[in-house]
């Protein structure tokens, strides 16, 4: 069961890391598109800054390393 949580955590953190890296590298284009598509409905929309995406990408990179390491260590005790 703990291995299942490890795999779920690894997949989630890896996908989150990819998402934040993509948002960081394409920040201007993505938020211009969002403002065009949804700008008329919401009024003042608050978006995370480019630095926030960089911080989150780094955080999820560490989570990915942690869960991958956890699964590798668990395989030694099998």
C-alpha positions as a LaTeX table, in Angstrom:
\begin{tabular}{lrrr}
\hline
Residue & $x$ (\AA) & $y$ (\AA) & $z$ (\AA) \\
\hline
Unk1 & 0.00 & 0.00 & 0.00 \\
Unk2 & 2.82 & 2.41 & 0.83 \\
Unk3 & 4.35 & 1.67 & $-2.56$ \\
Unk4 & 1.10 & 2.74 & $-4.21$ \\
Unk5 & 1.25 & 6.07 & $-2.35$ \\
Unk6 & 4.86 & 6.43 & $-3.46$ \\
Unk7 & 3.93 & 5.91 & $-7.12$ \\
Unk8 & 0.96 & 8.28 & $-6.87$ \\
Unk9 & 3.17 & 10.92 & $-5.24$ \\
Unk10 & 5.85 & 10.44 & $-7.89$ \\
Unk11 & 3.41 & 10.80 & $-10.79$ \\
Unk12 & 1.66 & 13.82 & $-9.24$ \\
Unk13 & 4.89 & 15.65 & $-8.41$ \\
Unk14 & 6.38 & 14.88 & $-11.83$ \\
Unk15 & 3.29 & 16.19 & $-13.65$ \\
Unk16 & 3.20 & 19.30 & $-11.43$ \\
Unk17 & 6.88 & 19.93 & $-12.11$ \\
Unk18 & 6.31 & 19.69 & $-15.88$ \\
Unk19 & 3.28 & 21.99 & $-15.65$ \\
Unk20 & 5.13 & 24.70 & $-13.72$ \\
Unk21 & 8.19 & 24.48 & $-15.97$ \\
Unk22 & 5.94 & 24.87 & $-19.02$ \\
Unk23 & 4.11 & 27.84 & $-17.45$ \\
Unk24 & 7.45 & 29.43 & $-16.57$ \\
Unk25 & 8.91 & 29.03 & $-20.05$ \\
Unk26 & 5.76 & 30.17 & $-21.89$ \\
Unk27 & 4.51 & 32.66 & $-19.30$ \\
Unk28 & 3.67 & 35.57 & $-21.59$ \\
Unk29 & 1.93 & 33.55 & $-24.30$ \\
Unk30 & $-0.16$ & 31.50 & $-21.87$ \\
Unk31 & $-1.50$ & 34.44 & $-19.89$ \\
Unk32 & $-2.18$ & 36.51 & $-23.02$ \\
Unk33 & $-4.26$ & 33.59 & $-24.30$ \\
Unk34 & $-6.10$ & 33.23 & $-20.97$ \\
Unk35 & $-6.84$ & 36.97 & $-20.84$ \\
Unk36 & $-8.18$ & 36.90 & $-24.41$ \\
Unk37 & $-10.33$ & 33.85 & $-23.84$ \\
Unk38 & $-11.67$ & 34.57 & $-20.33$ \\
Unk39 & $-10.88$ & 38.26 & $-19.82$ \\
Unk40 & $-14.35$ & 39.59 & $-20.51$ \\
Unk41 & $-16.04$ & 37.33 & $-17.96$ \\
Unk42 & $-13.99$ & 37.87 & $-14.83$ \\
Unk43 & $-12.75$ & 41.42 & $-14.76$ \\
Unk44 & $-9.59$ & 41.65 & $-12.63$ \\
Unk45 & $-7.91$ & 38.27 & $-12.71$ \\
Unk46 & $-4.90$ & 37.54 & $-10.52$ \\
Unk47 & $-2.23$ & 35.33 & $-12.06$ \\
Unk48 & 0.80 & 33.81 & $-10.38$ \\
Unk49 & 4.02 & 35.55 & $-11.27$ \\
Unk50 & 6.76 & 34.00 & $-13.35$ \\
Unk51 & 8.89 & 33.70 & $-10.20$ \\
Unk52 & 6.07 & 31.80 & $-8.46$ \\
Unk53 & 6.10 & 29.23 & $-11.25$ \\
Unk54 & 9.89 & 28.93 & $-10.98$ \\
Unk55 & 9.62 & 28.38 & $-7.22$ \\
Unk56 & 6.89 & 25.77 & $-7.62$ \\
Unk57 & 8.82 & 23.96 & $-10.37$ \\
Unk58 & 11.83 & 23.74 & $-8.06$ \\
Unk59 & 9.65 & 22.54 & $-5.16$ \\
Unk60 & 8.02 & 19.80 & $-7.24$ \\
Unk61 & 11.43 & 18.79 & $-8.60$ \\
Unk62 & 12.50 & 18.09 & $-5.01$ \\
Unk63 & 9.27 & 16.17 & $-4.36$ \\
Unk64 & 9.91 & 14.09 & $-7.48$ \\
Unk65 & 13.43 & 13.29 & $-6.31$ \\
Unk66 & 12.11 & 12.36 & $-2.85$ \\
Unk67 & 9.42 & 9.99 & $-4.14$ \\
Unk68 & 11.79 & 8.40 & $-6.68$ \\
Unk69 & 14.36 & 7.88 & $-3.92$ \\
Unk70 & 11.71 & 6.43 & $-1.62$ \\
Unk71 & 10.65 & 3.91 & $-4.25$ \\
Unk72 & 14.26 & 2.94 & $-4.99$ \\
Unk73 & 14.98 & 2.38 & $-1.29$ \\
Unk74 & 11.77 & 0.35 & $-0.88$ \\
Unk75 & 12.87 & $-1.92$ & $-3.73$ \\
Unk76 & 16.05 & $-2.82$ & $-1.79$ \\
Unk77 & 13.98 & $-4.12$ & 1.14 \\
Unk78 & 11.70 & $-6.31$ & $-0.93$ \\
\hline
\end{tabular}
